[in-house]
């Protein structure tokens, strides 16, 4: 089956225990890393493993980074 999407989107969140987690929207891909740079490499690797056939692999990985911040009122 050919993947018609040219990109895959990941929801990236700061982990409460430190680092970052990333979950693909619409695919069963999840990974985590200590910093954003490492997370990007982990995501590339995870996408390559999930889509071993390059013809079916999304051409771009989009990161939707969510960050919660609390400030005093």
C-alpha positions in Angstrom: 0.0 0.0 0.0 1.4 3.4 -1.0 1.5 6.2 1.5 0.0 9.3 -0.1 1.2 11.7 2.6 4.3 13.7 2.0 4.8 14.4 5.7 4.3 12.9 9.1 3.4 15.1 12.1 4.6 14.5 15.6 3.2 16.0 18.8 6.3 16.9 20.9 6.0 17.6 24.7 8.4 18.2 27.5 8.5 15.2 29.8 7.8 15.9 33.5 10.9 13.9 34.4 13.1 15.7 31.9 13.6 15.5 28.2 11.0 15.3 25.4 8.5 12.8 24.1 7.1 12.6 20.6 4.0 10.8 19.3 3.1 10.5 15.6 -0.4 11.6 14.7 -2.1 8.8 12.7 0.7 6.3 13.1 1.9 4.1 15.9 5.3 5.8 16.4 6.5 7.0 19.8 10.0 8.0 20.9 11.8 10.1 23.6 15.1 11.8 24.1 16.9 14.1 26.5 17.1 17.1 24.2 15.6 18.4 20.9 18.6 17.6 18.9 18.7 14.0 20.0 14.9 13.8 19.6 15.2 14.8 15.9 17.7 11.9 15.3 15.5 9.5 17.1 12.5 10.6 15.1 14.4 10.1 11.8 15.4 6.6 12.9 11.8 5.8 14.0 10.3 6.9 10.8 12.9 4.9 8.8 12.1 1.8 10.8 8.3 2.3 10.5 8.5 2.9 6.8 11.3 0.7 5.6 10.4 1.2 1.9 11.7 4.6 0.9 9.0 5.0 -1.7 6.3 4.8 1.0 8.2 6.9 3.6 7.0 10.5 4.3 9.4 13.0 2.8 9.2 15.5 5.8 8.8 15.2 9.5 6.8 18.0 11.1 7.2 18.7 14.8 4.3 20.3 16.7 6.0 21.4 19.9 3.7 21.9 22.9 5.0 23.7 26.0 3.1 24.4 29.2 4.2 27.4 31.1 2.8 28.8 34.3 3.4 32.4 35.5 2.4 34.2 38.6 -0.6 36.4 38.4 
